[in-house]
Amino acid sequence: MRPAADREGVTVLTAVVVLALLSTCTGCATTFTVEAEHVSHPGAGWPCGPENEEDALTHVQAVLGWVGAGGVGPYLQAGVGANLQGSNGAGFYGPTVTGTLRAGYTWRLRR
């Protein structure tokens, strides 16, 4: 098994390569977002239970998105970011670099 520092270096390099590949298609992308996000279980951890009961992720990431005409229809978002609590932080196990992929459909509620 590689030392932790080597694994971090490989992970950061992988994230840079993924972001570079995504950016080659920026001509196709219709949105670019920088966001901070916290993902957790609302009924676990403080104030609902012991603080160490919850596994969570708080991260900052850059996201490229592709959406249908007028912002309506199918969408795809791909992001690369960093866990603000560091490697294995807050029970989110693994390297500091995070990745997200979202796909869905957007409807217009009113005109």
GIDA-V405834 format. One record per residue. N is the residue number from 1. PSI is psi in degrees with one decimal (999 if undefined). OMEGA is omega in whole degrees, 0 to 359 (NA if undefined). Layout:
# GIDA-V405834
N;PSI;OMEGA / N;PSI;OMEGA
This chain:
# GIDA-V405834
1;141.7;181 / 2;150.6;174 / 3;154.5;183 / 4;-40.8;181 / 5;-40.3;178 / 6;-42.3;180 / 7;-41.9;178 / 8;-44.0;180 / 9;-43.2;178 / 10;-40.0;180 / 11;-43.8;178 / 12;-43.4;178 / 13;-42.8;178 / 14;-44.4;179 / 15;-40.9;179 / 16;-42.4;179 / 17;-44.0;179 / 18;-46.1;179 / 19;-38.2;177 / 20;-43.0;178 / 21;-41.9;178 / 22;-39.2;183 / 23;-21.3;176 / 24;-21.0;180 / 25;21.0;180 / 26;-23.7;175 / 27;-27.1;178 / 28;-29.4;184 / 29;144.5;179 / 30;-12.5;178 / 31;151.9;171 / 32;126.5;184 / 33;140.9;168 / 34;127.2;185 / 35;154.7;170 / 36;137.1;186 / 37;141.3;173 / 38;125.9;180 / 39;125.7;181 / 40;-177.5;176 / 41;115.9;187 / 42;-23.2;181 / 43;4.9;182 / 44;154.8;179 / 45;-174.9;182 / 46;136.5;6 / 47;6.5;185 / 48;-14.2;183 / 49;-167.1;180 / 50;139.8;183 / 51;-34.3;182 / 52;7.0;182 / 53;-19.0;190 / 54;133.8;168 / 55;130.7;185 / 56;168.9;176 / 57;124.4;171 / 58;118.1;183 / 59;161.7;175 / 60;138.0;183 / 61;160.0;173 / 62;132.5;187 / 63;129.8;170 / 64;140.3;182 / 65;150.9;176 / 66;120.1;181 / 67;162.2;180 / 68;172.2;181 / 69;133.0;179 / 70;13.9;180 / 71;13.0;181 / 72;142.8;179 / 73;-160.8;182 / 74;150.2;176 / 75;158.2;176 / 76;132.9;177 / 77;135.2;177 / 78;130.9;183 / 79;155.0;175 / 80;133.1;183 / 81;-161.7;182 / 82;134.6;175 / 83;120.5;183 / 84;-17.7;178 / 85;7.5;176 / 86;-176.5;180 / 87;130.2;182 / 88;21.8;183 / 89;140.0;175 / 90;27.6;178 / 91;-2.6;175 / 92;98.9;191 / 93;140.7;178 / 94;-171.3;183 / 95;169.4;180 / 96;-34.6;182 / 97;132.8;180 / 98;158.1;176 / 99;144.9;177 / 100;151.4;175 / 101;123.4;180 / 102;141.4;174 / 103;143.5;181 / 104;-162.8;181 / 105;135.6;180 / 106;132.0;176 / 107;147.2;175 / 108;127.4;182 / 109;-33.6;175 / 110;162.6;184 / 111;999;NA
